[in-house]
Amino acid sequence: MLLAAGGAALLLGLWRAGRSHPHTVYRPERWRGWDWVVVSGAVLAAGVFLLPIFARGTIFYYPYPTLNWPDFDWRIGLATLGLIAPAIG
């Protein structure tokens, strides 16, 4: 009983607060030329950058990847030999 009275008081308070708040009628703005330029530029950029993502080759999924040795760059390997100099000396 007390819960119903509290709910009714809440609804009455919300109704009275809504009636005292002034409101306006929403009228959307008309799009001008620059609005169309901005939107068309955004659509063009999204199309250019998202097109490779949705290409047929990128959608391919294979759950068993192949194992390969990583590529070895001899310059990095030679530079890494300097790290064992303290162990040798």
N, C-alpha and C positions, 0 to 999 in steps of 0.2 A: 504494500500500500504506500509506504513511504518512498519506495523507488519510483512508482508511477507519479507521485506528486512532484518529486524532484525532476523527473523527465518532462513533465508538463510545464514546470517553472522554467526549465532550460529552453524549451521550445518557445514559450511565451517571450522570454527575454531576447532570444534570437530574432523573433518576428518583430518585436518593438524596435530593436537596434537596426534592423534592416529597413524599417519604415522611416526612421529618422535620418537615414543616410541619403544624401542627394545622389542622383545618378544621371548619367548622360546616355544618349543613344550613340552607339558605335557606328561610325561611317568610315569605311576603309578609304585610304587615299588612292587616288588614281596614279597609275604608274606613268612616269615620264620617260623620255628617251634615255637618260643616263641610267635609270633603273634597269632598262632592258639591256644596255651595254654591259653593266656589271654582272647581271645574271647570265648573259650569254658567254661572257668571259669565264665565269666560274664553271659553267657546264663544259666549255671547251677544254679548260684545264683538267677537269675531272675526267673527261673522255680520253685525253692524251695520256694522263698518268695512270689511269685505271685499265686502259685497254690491254696492256701487256699482262696484267694480273689475270684477266679473264681469257687469255689466249688458250687454245686447246692444249698445248704442250705443258702448261703450268698446272693444269687441273689433274694431270696423271698422278696416281698414287700407287706406290708399290710398297707393301709392308715389310719386305725383306731387303734391306739395303746391301749392296756389295761392299766388301772390305777391300780397301786399297792402301798401299803404302803411301804416306804423304810425300809430296814432292820435296826433294832435297836440294837446297841451294848451297853450293860449295863455299860461297863467300861467307854465309852465316856460319857454316860449319867450321871454317878456318878461324873466324872471329871467336867462336866458342872455345877453341883450343886454348885461348889465353886464360880461360877460367881455371884450367888445371895447372897453371904455372906455379901457384903456391904449393901445390901438392908435390911437384917435382923438385922444387928448390929446397 
